[in-house]
Amino acid sequence: MQRVTVEDVPSRSYRGLEAFMFVPVVLGGLFALGASLLFVFGFSGGSTAGAAGTGGATGAGGGVAALIGGVATMWLLALLFGLASAITVPLFLYFDARKVASQDLEWEPSQGLYALGGFFLSGLVVWHYLYKRHQYVVDWVGSEAWWYLALIGVGIGVLGVAGSVIGPGLMFVGFAGVPLFAIGLYKDATYVRLNSDWRPNPVNHFLGALFTGITVVFAIPYFGYYVYKRHTNVGLV
């Protein structure tokens, strides 16, 4: 199977598609971090103040108001992101697919079909397109340290699970590590694919990290498998 590198197929649209894949995960992580901080400093502060009288009710009420405001903000950001995706993702898919199709590859993506799919099912189509693209066009990553970012993400997840024993609100801390885990594995798999005989598809590992990272319990063995394969092929340090 013939493969080329991103230097042979330069495309800003490709980087735009990557960004649209990352942004929802990052927003979710920020929301989880904000929720955990709210529970720690909002509701717990209100409970402490409750010992003094009406201050507890005021503090708890402020925590609820902050939570509602945070949820409303996230919904607004999600709406804006969805509208932006409906416009830009089909364009990115069209122009990048045209660029890839102009190469002498076994894969010739249909610009019109991907653009149409990107309008109605942007997330799924972007995942599929980038998965196929990585099979034929090898990306370049200059650093071999991206797996450390994934390690930090898993560590944050473990801390979240441990913290949930102390207070349920600390459980959200674990979700804040999911973006680091997913993006770290995506970038590191890109590096490994370029520099070894192992050919991990970055999108596979992005999705694997995303869905296992939510549970943490499955993230640990998944990351262990990835680290073992990485060590076998390119080492760790």
Phi and psi in degrees as GROMACS dihedral restraints (atoms count N, CA, C in turn):
[ dihedral_restraints ]
;  ai    aj    ak    al  type     phi  dphi    fc
    3     4     5     6     1   -73.7    20    10
    4     5     6     7     1   136.3    20    10
    6     7     8     9     1  -132.3    20    10
    7     8     9    10     1   149.0    20    10
    9    10    11    12     1  -125.8    20    10
   10    11    12    13     1   173.2    20    10
   12    13    14    15     1  -106.7    20    10
   13    14    15    16     1   171.3    20    10
   15    16    17    18     1   -65.9    20    10
   16    17    18    19     1   -20.1    20    10
   18    19    20    21     1   -68.8    20    10
   19    20    21    22     1   -28.1    20    10
   21    22    23    24     1   -80.8    20    10
   22    23    24    25     1   -23.7    20    10
   24    25    26    27     1  -128.3    20    10
   25    26    27    28     1    68.7    20    10
   27    28    29    30     1   -67.6    20    10
   28    29    30    31     1   132.4    20    10
   30    31    32    33     1  -157.3    20    10
   31    32    33    34     1   117.8    20    10
   33    34    35    36     1   -71.7    20    10
   34    35    36    37     1   -27.5    20    10
   36    37    38    39     1   -63.2    20    10
   37    38    39    40     1   -35.9    20    10
   39    40    41    42     1   -62.1    20    10
   40    41    42    43     1   -44.1    20    10
   42    43    44    45     1   -65.9    20    10
   43    44    45    46     1   -32.8    20    10
   45    46    47    48     1   -65.3    20    10
   46    47    48    49     1   -39.1    20    10
   48    49    50    51     1   -65.6    20    10
   49    50    51    52     1   -39.7    20    10
   51    52    53    54     1   -60.5    20    10
   52    53    54    55     1   -43.9    20    10
   54    55    56    57     1   -61.4    20    10
   55    56    57    58     1   -41.6    20    10
   57    58    59    60     1   -68.9    20    10
   58    59    60    61     1   -22.9    20    10
   60    61    62    63     1   -76.2    20    10
   61    62    63    64     1   -34.0    20    10
   63    64    65    66     1   -80.7    20    10
   64    65    66    67     1   -37.7    20    10
   66    67    68    69     1   -56.6    20    10
   67    68    69    70     1   -47.0    20    10
   69    70    71    72     1   -60.5    20    10
   70    71    72    73     1   -36.1    20    10
   72    73    74    75     1   -67.9    20    10
   73    74    75    76     1   -41.5    20    10
   75    76    77    78     1   -64.8    20    10
   76    77    78    79     1   -42.9    20    10
   78    79    80    81     1   -61.6    20    10
   79    80    81    82     1   -40.7    20    10
   81    82    83    84     1   -62.9    20    10
   82    83    84    85     1   -39.9    20    10
   84    85    86    87     1   -65.4    20    10
   85    86    87    88     1   -39.9    20    10
   87    88    89    90     1   -65.8    20    10
   88    89    90    91     1   -38.8    20    10
   90    91    92    93     1   -63.5    20    10
   91    92    93    94     1   -42.2    20    10
   93    94    95    96     1   -63.1    20    10
   94    95    96    97     1   -41.4    20    10
   96    97    98    99     1   -64.2    20    10
   97    98    99   100     1   -43.7    20    10
   99   100   101   102     1   -63.0    20    10
  100   101   102   103     1   -39.5    20    10
  102   103   104   105     1   -64.6    20    10
  103   104   105   106     1   -40.5    20    10
  105   106   107   108     1   -66.2    20    10
  106   107   108   109     1   -41.1    20    10
  108   109   110   111     1   -65.2    20    10
  109   110   111   112     1   -36.2    20    10
  111   112   113   114     1   -64.3    20    10
  112   113   114   115     1   -43.6    20    10
  114   115   116   117     1   -65.3    20    10
  115   116   117   118     1   -36.7    20    10
  117   118   119   120     1   -72.7    20    10
  118   119   120   121     1   -49.6    20    10
  120   121   122   123     1   -98.4    20    10
  121   122   123   124     1   -15.6    20    10
  123   124   125   126     1   -94.3    20    10
  124   125   126   127     1   -69.2    20    10
  126   127   128   129     1   -68.5    20    10
  127   128   129   130     1   -41.2    20    10
  129   130   131   132     1   -67.0    20    10
  130   131   132   133     1   -35.7    20    10
  132   133   134   135     1   -64.4    20    10
  133   134   135   136     1   -37.4    20    10
  135   136   137   138     1   -67.3    20    10
  136   137   138   139     1   -37.5    20    10
  138   139   140   141     1   -66.5    20    10
  139   140   141   142     1   -38.4    20    10
  141   142   143   144     1   -65.0    20    10
  142   143   144   145     1   -42.7    20    10
  144   145   146   147     1   -67.6    20    10
  145   146   147   148     1   -21.9    20    10
  147   148   149   150     1   -61.7    20    10
  148   149   150   151     1   -25.6    20    10
  150   151   152   153     1   -65.4    20    10
  151   152   153   154     1   -21.5    20    10
  153   154   155   156     1   -92.3    20    10
  154   155   156   157     1    -4.1    20    10
  156   157   158   159     1   124.3    20    10
  157   158   159   160     1  -131.5    20    10
  159   160   161   162     1   -70.1    20    10
  160   161   162   163     1   -14.8    20    10
  162   163   164   165     1   -60.0    20    10
  163   164   165   166     1   -30.0    20    10
  165   166   167   168     1   -64.9    20    10
  166   167   168   169     1   -43.5    20    10
  168   169   170   171     1   -63.9    20    10
  169   170   171   172     1   -39.2    20    10
  171   172   173   174     1   -64.7    20    10
  172   173   174   175     1   -43.6    20    10
  174   175   176   177     1   -64.6    20    10
  175   176   177   178     1   -44.1    20    10
  177   178   179   180     1   -64.4    20    10
  178   179   180   181     1   -41.0    20    10
  180   181   182   183     1   -62.1    20    10
  181   182   183   184     1   -38.9    20    10
  183   184   185   186     1   -64.7    20    10
  184   185   186   187     1   -35.9    20    10
  186   187   188   189     1   -65.2    20    10
  187   188   189   190     1   -42.8    20    10
  189   190   191   192     1   -63.3    20    10
  190   191   192   193     1   -42.8    20    10
  192   193   194   195     1   -62.2    20    10
  193   194   195   196     1   -41.0    20    10
  195   196   197   198     1   -65.4    20    10
  196   197   198   199     1   -38.9    20    10
  198   199   200   201     1   -64.1    20    10
  199   200   201   202     1   -44.9    20    10
  201   202   203   204     1   -62.7    20    10
  202   203   204   205     1   -41.9    20    10
  204   205   206   207     1   -63.1    20    10
  205   206   207   208     1   -39.8    20    10
  207   208   209   210     1   -65.1    20    10
  208   209   210   211     1   -42.7    20    10
  210   211   212   213     1   -63.7    20    10
  211   212   213   214     1   -42.4    20    10
  213   214   215   216     1   -62.2    20    10
  214   215   216   217     1   -40.0    20    10
  216   217   218   219     1   -63.7    20    10
  217   218   219   220     1   -43.0    20    10
  219   220   221   222     1   -64.7    20    10
  220   221   222   223     1   -39.6    20    10
  222   223   224   225     1   -63.5    20    10
  223   224   225   226     1   -39.5    20    10
  225   226   227   228     1   -65.0    20    10
  226   227   228   229     1   -44.5    20    10
  228   229   230   231     1   -62.7    20    10
  229   230   231   232     1   -40.4    20    10
  231   232   233   234     1   -64.1    20    10
  232   233   234   235     1   -39.3    20    10
  234   235   236   237     1   -64.7    20    10
  235   236   237   238     1   -46.0    20    10
  237   238   239   240     1   -63.0    20    10
  238   239   240   241     1   -40.8    20    10
  240   241   242   243     1   -64.5    20    10
  241   242   243   244     1   -40.2    20    10
  243   244   245   246     1   -63.1    20    10
  244   245   246   247     1   -41.6    20    10
  246   247   248   249     1   -65.3    20    10
  247   248   249   250     1   -42.3    20    10
  249   250   251   252     1   -64.0    20    10
  250   251   252   253     1   -38.2    20    10
  252   253   254   255     1   -64.1    20    10
  253   254   255   256     1   -41.4    20    10
  255   256   257   258     1   -61.1    20    10
  256   257   258   259     1   -27.1    20    10
  258   259   260   261     1   -92.5    20    10
  259   260   261   262     1   -48.7    20    10
  261   262   263   264     1   -86.8    20    10
  262   263   264   265     1   -36.0    20    10
  264   265   266   267     1   -60.3    20    10
  265   266   267   268     1   -46.9    20    10
  267   268   269   270     1   -58.7    20    10
  268   269   270   271     1   -37.2    20    10
  270   271   272   273     1   -67.2    20    10
  271   272   273   274     1   -45.5    20    10
  273   274   275   276     1   -59.2    20    10
  274   275   276   277     1   -44.2    20    10
  276   277   278   279     1   -63.5    20    10
  277   278   279   280     1   -41.7    20    10
  279   280   281   282     1   -62.9    20    10
  280   281   282   283     1   -50.8    20    10
  282   283   284   285     1   -71.0    20    10
  283   284   285   286     1   -36.7    20    10
  285   286   287   288     1   -72.8    20    10
  286   287   288   289     1   -39.1    20    10
  288   289   290   291     1   -62.7    20    10
  289   290   291   292     1   -37.3    20    10
  291   292   293   294     1   -64.5    20    10
  292   293   294   295     1   -39.3    20    10
  294   295   296   297     1   -64.7    20    10
  295   296   297   298     1   -45.1    20    10
  297   298   299   300     1   -67.4    20    10
  298   299   300   301     1   -41.0    20    10
  300   301   302   303     1   -64.1    20    10
  301   302   303   304     1   -23.6    20    10
  303   304   305   306     1   -75.7    20    10
  304   305   306   307     1   -12.4    20    10
  306   307   308   309     1   -83.7    20    10
  307   308   309   310     1   160.0    20    10
  309   310   311   312     1   -86.7    20    10
  310   311   312   313     1    73.5    20    10
  312   313   314   315     1  -118.0    20    10
  313   314   315   316     1   163.4    20    10
  315   316   317   318     1   -71.3    20    10
  316   317   318   319     1   -22.0    20    10
  318   319   320   321     1  -102.3    20    10
  319   320   321   322     1   125.3    20    10
  321   322   323   324     1  -124.4    20    10
  322   323   324   325     1    88.6    20    10
  324   325   326   327     1   -64.8    20    10
  325   326   327   328     1   141.4    20    10
  327   328   329   330     1   -81.8    20    10
  328   329   330   331     1   116.7    20    10
  330   331   332   333     1   -60.3    20    10
  331   332   333   334     1   -47.2    20    10
  333   334   335   336     1   -65.5    20    10
  334   335   336   337     1   -41.6    20    10
  336   337   338   339     1   -66.3    20    10
  337   338   339   340     1   -43.8    20    10
  339   340   341   342     1   -68.0    20    10
  340   341   342   343     1   -37.9    20    10
  342   343   344   345     1   -63.8    20    10
  343   344   345   346     1   -42.1    20    10
  345   346   347   348     1   -65.4    20    10
  346   347   348   349     1   -44.6    20    10
  348   349   350   351     1   -64.1    20    10
  349   350   351   352     1   -36.0    20    10
  351   352   353   354     1   -65.7    20    10
  352   353   354   355     1   -25.8    20    10
  354   355   356   357     1   -74.3    20    10
  355   356   357   358     1   -40.1    20    10
  357   358   359   360     1   -92.3    20    10
  358   359   360   361     1   -34.9    20    10
  360   361   362   363     1  -134.4    20    10
  361   362   363   364     1    63.0    20    10
  363   364   365   366     1   -57.7    20    10
  364   365   366   367     1   -47.9    20    10
  366   367   368   369     1   -62.4    20    10
  367   368   369   370     1   -51.0    20    10
  369   370   371   372     1   -63.0    20    10
  370   371   372   373     1   -41.6    20    10
  372   373   374   375     1   -68.4    20    10
  373   374   375   376     1   -39.2    20    10
  375   376   377   378     1   -63.3    20    10
  376   377   378   379     1   -43.1    20    10
  378   379   380   381     1   -58.8    20    10
  379   380   381   382     1   -48.3    20    10
  381   382   383   384     1   -63.9    20    10
  382   383   384   385     1   -44.2    20    10
  384   385   386   387     1   -63.9    20    10
  385   386   387   388     1   -46.7    20    10
  387   388   389   390     1   -66.4    20    10
  388   389   390   391     1   -34.4    20    10
  390   391   392   393     1   -59.8    20    10
  391   392   393   394     1   -49.6    20    10
  393   394   395   396     1   -64.8    20    10
  394   395   396   397     1   -39.1    20    10
  396   397   398   399     1   -62.5    20    10
  397   398   399   400     1   -42.1    20    10
  399   400   401   402     1   -65.8    20    10
  400   401   402   403     1   -23.9    20    10
  402   403   404   405     1   -68.9    20    10
  403   404   405   406     1   -28.8    20    10
  405   406   407   408     1  -115.0    20    10
  406   407   408   409     1   -26.3    20    10
  408   409   410   411     1  -119.4    20    10
  409   410   411   412     1   112.1    20    10
  411   412   413   414     1   -83.1    20    10
  412   413   414   415     1   125.2    20    10
  414   415   416   417     1   -81.5    20    10
  415   416   417   418     1   168.2    20    10
  417   418   419   420     1  -121.8    20    10
  418   419   420   421     1   129.5    20    10
  420   421   422   423     1  -129.5    20    10
  421   422   423   424     1   125.7    20    10
  423   424   425   426     1   -80.9    20    10
  424   425   426   427     1   -20.7    20    10
  426   427   428   429     1  -107.9    20    10
  427   428   429   430     1   141.8    20    10
  429   430   431   432     1   -97.6    20    10
  430   431   432   433     1     9.4    20    10
  432   433   434   435     1   -98.4    20    10
  433   434   435   436     1     7.4    20    10
  435   436   437   438     1   -64.4    20    10
  436   437   438   439     1   -26.3    20    10
  438   439   440   441     1   -67.9    20    10
  439   440   441   442     1   -21.5    20    10
  441   442   443   444     1   -65.3    20    10
  442   443   444   445     1   -36.0    20    10
  444   445   446   447     1   -62.7    20    10
  445   446   447   448     1   -41.5    20    10
  447   448   449   450     1   -63.3    20    10
  448   449   450   451     1   -39.2    20    10
  450   451   452   453     1   -61.5    20    10
  451   452   453   454     1   -42.3    20    10
  453   454   455   456     1   -62.2    20    10
  454   455   456   457     1   -40.9    20    10
  456   457   458   459     1   -60.9    20    10
  457   458   459   460     1   -43.0    20    10
  459   460   461   462     1   -64.7    20    10
  460   461   462   463     1   -41.3    20    10
  462   463   464   465     1   -60.3    20    10
  463   464   465   466     1   -40.9    20    10
  465   466   467   468     1   -64.0    20    10
  466   467   468   469     1   -38.0    20    10
  468   469   470   471     1   -62.0    20    10
  469   470   471   472     1   -42.0    20    10
  471   472   473   474     1   -64.0    20    10
  472   473   474   475     1   -41.4    20    10
  474   475   476   477     1   -61.9    20    10
  475   476   477   478     1   -37.5    20    10
  477   478   479   480     1   -63.5    20    10
  478   479   480   481     1   -42.6    20    10
  480   481   482   483     1   -64.0    20    10
  481   482   483   484     1   -44.0    20    10
  483   484   485   486     1   -64.7    20    10
  484   485   486   487     1   -40.3    20    10
  486   487   488   489     1   -68.0    20    10
  487   488   489   490     1   -27.1    20    10
  489   490   491   492     1   -64.8    20    10
  490   491   492   493     1   -20.8    20    10
  492   493   494   495     1   -68.4    20    10
  493   494   495   496     1   -34.9    20    10
  495   496   497   498     1   -77.1    20    10
  496   497   498   499     1   -47.0    20    10
  498   499   500   501     1  -152.8    20    10
  499   500   501   502     1   132.3    20    10
  501   502   503   504     1   -55.2    20    10
  502   503   504   505     1   -32.7    20    10
  504   505   506   507     1   -63.6    20    10
  505   506   507   508     1   -26.9    20    10
  507   508   509   510     1   -71.0    20    10
  508   509   510   511     1   -12.5    20    10
  510   511   512   513     1   -59.3    20    10
  511   512   513   514     1   -32.3    20    10
  513   514   515   516     1   -66.1    20    10
  514   515   516   517     1   -21.6    20    10
  516   517   518   519     1   -58.8    20    10
  517   518   519   520     1   -39.4    20    10
  519   520   521   522     1   -60.7    20    10
  520   521   522   523     1   -39.3    20    10
  522   523   524   525     1   -66.4    20    10
  523   524   525   526     1   -26.9    20    10
  525   526   527   528     1   -66.0    20    10
  526   527   528   529     1   -19.3    20    10
  528   529   530   531     1   -85.0    20    10
  529   530   531   532     1   -11.8    20    10
  531   532   533   534     1   -60.3    20    10
  532   533   534   535     1   -44.8    20    10
  534   535   536   537     1   -59.3    20    10
  535   536   537   538     1   -39.4    20    10
  537   538   539   540     1   -65.0    20    10
  538   539   540   541     1   -41.7    20    10
  540   541   542   543     1   -63.8    20    10
  541   542   543   544     1   -48.6    20    10
  543   544   545   546     1   -69.1    20    10
  544   545   546   547     1   -48.2    20    10
  546   547   548   549     1   -69.3    20    10
  547   548   549   550     1   -37.6    20    10
  549   550   551   552     1   -60.3    20    10
  550   551   552   553     1   -44.9    20    10
  552   553   554   555     1   -69.0    20    10
  553   554   555   556     1   -36.6    20    10
  555   556   557   558     1   -59.8    20    10
  556   557   558   559     1   -50.1    20    10
  558   559   560   561     1   -67.1    20    10
  559   560   561   562     1   -40.1    20    10
  561   562   563   564     1   -69.7    20    10
  562   563   564   565     1   -38.2    20    10
  564   565   566   567     1   -63.0    20    10
  565   566   567   568     1   -34.1    20    10
  567   568   569   570     1   -63.0    20    10
  568   569   570   571     1   -43.6    20    10
  570   571   572   573     1   -63.9    20    10
  571   572   573   574     1   -46.5    20    10
  573   574   575   576     1   -64.7    20    10
  574   575   576   577     1   -40.0    20    10
  576   577   578   579     1   -60.3    20    10
  577   578   579   580     1   -34.5    20    10
  579   580   581   582     1   -78.9    20    10
  580   581   582   583     1   -30.6    20    10
  582   583   584   585     1  -114.6    20    10
  583   584   585   586     1    16.0    20    10
  585   586   587   588     1  -151.3    20    10
  586   587   588   589     1   175.6    20    10
  588   589   590   591     1   -79.9    20    10
  589   590   591   592     1   -15.5    20    10
  591   592   593   594     1   -77.4    20    10
  592   593   594   595     1   136.0    20    10
  594   595   596   597     1  -118.3    20    10
  595   596   597   598     1    63.4    20    10
  597   598   599   600     1   -67.6    20    10
  598   599   600   601     1   134.2    20    10
  600   601   602   603     1   -83.1    20    10
  601   602   603   604     1   121.4    20    10
  603   604   605   606     1   -56.7    20    10
  604   605   606   607     1   -35.5    20    10
  606   607   608   609     1   -68.3    20    10
  607   608   609   610     1   -38.6    20    10
  609   610   611   612     1   -56.9    20    10
  610   611   612   613     1   -45.3    20    10
  612   613   614   615     1   -76.2    20    10
  613   614   615   616     1   -28.9    20    10
  615   616   617   618     1   -62.1    20    10
  616   617   618   619     1   -48.8    20    10
  618   619   620   621     1   -69.1    20    10
  619   620   621   622     1   -38.9    20    10
  621   622   623   624     1   -60.9    20    10
  622   623   624   625     1   -43.8    20    10
  624   625   626   627     1   -67.4    20    10
  625   626   627   628     1   -36.8    20    10
  627   628   629   630     1   -63.3    20    10
  628   629   630   631     1   -48.6    20    10
  630   631   632   633     1   -80.8    20    10
  631   632   633   634     1   -32.5    20    10
  633   634   635   636     1   -78.6    20    10
  634   635   636   637     1   -29.7    20    10
  636   637   638   639     1   -65.0    20    10
  637   638   639   640     1   -27.3    20    10
  639   640   641   642     1   -65.4    20    10
  640   641   642   643     1   -33.0    20    10
  642   643   644   645     1   -91.6    20    10
  643   644   645   646     1   -23.0    20    10
  645   646   647   648     1    68.2    20    10
  646   647   648   649     1   -47.0    20    10
  648   649   650   651     1   -58.3    20    10
  649   650   651   652     1   -40.9    20    10
  651   652   653   654     1   -84.8    20    10
  652   653   654   655     1   -20.0    20    10
  654   655   656   657     1   -67.1    20    10
  655   656   657   658     1   -36.3    20    10
  657   658   659   660     1   -64.1    20    10
  658   659   660   661     1   -53.0    20    10
  660   661   662   663     1   -65.4    20    10
  661   662   663   664     1   -32.9    20    10
  663   664   665   666     1   -64.1    20    10
  664   665   666   667     1   -45.4    20    10
  666   667   668   669     1   -66.5    20    10
  667   668   669   670     1   -37.1    20    10
  669   670   671   672     1   -60.4    20    10
  670   671   672   673     1   -41.5    20    10
  672   673   674   675     1   -62.0    20    10
  673   674   675   676     1   -45.6    20    10
  675   676   677   678     1   -62.8    20    10
  676   677   678   679     1   -44.2    20    10
  678   679   680   681     1   -63.1    20    10
  679   680   681   682     1   -39.2    20    10
  681   682   683   684     1   -61.6    20    10
  682   683   684   685     1   -47.6    20    10
  684   685   686   687     1   -63.2    20    10
  685   686   687   688     1   -39.3    20    10
  687   688   689   690     1   -64.6    20    10
  688   689   690   691     1   -46.1    20    10
  690   691   692   693     1   -60.6    20    10
  691   692   693   694     1   -38.2    20    10
  693   694   695   696     1   -65.9    20    10
  694   695   696   697     1   -32.2    20    10
  696   697   698   699     1  -102.3    20    10
  697   698   699   700     1   -40.1    20    10
  699   700   701   702     1  -130.1    20    10
  700   701   702   703     1    -3.4    20    10
  702   703   704   705     1    84.1    20    10
  703   704   705   706     1   180.0    20    10
  705   706   707   708     1  -114.1    20    10
  706   707   708   709     1   -30.9    20    10
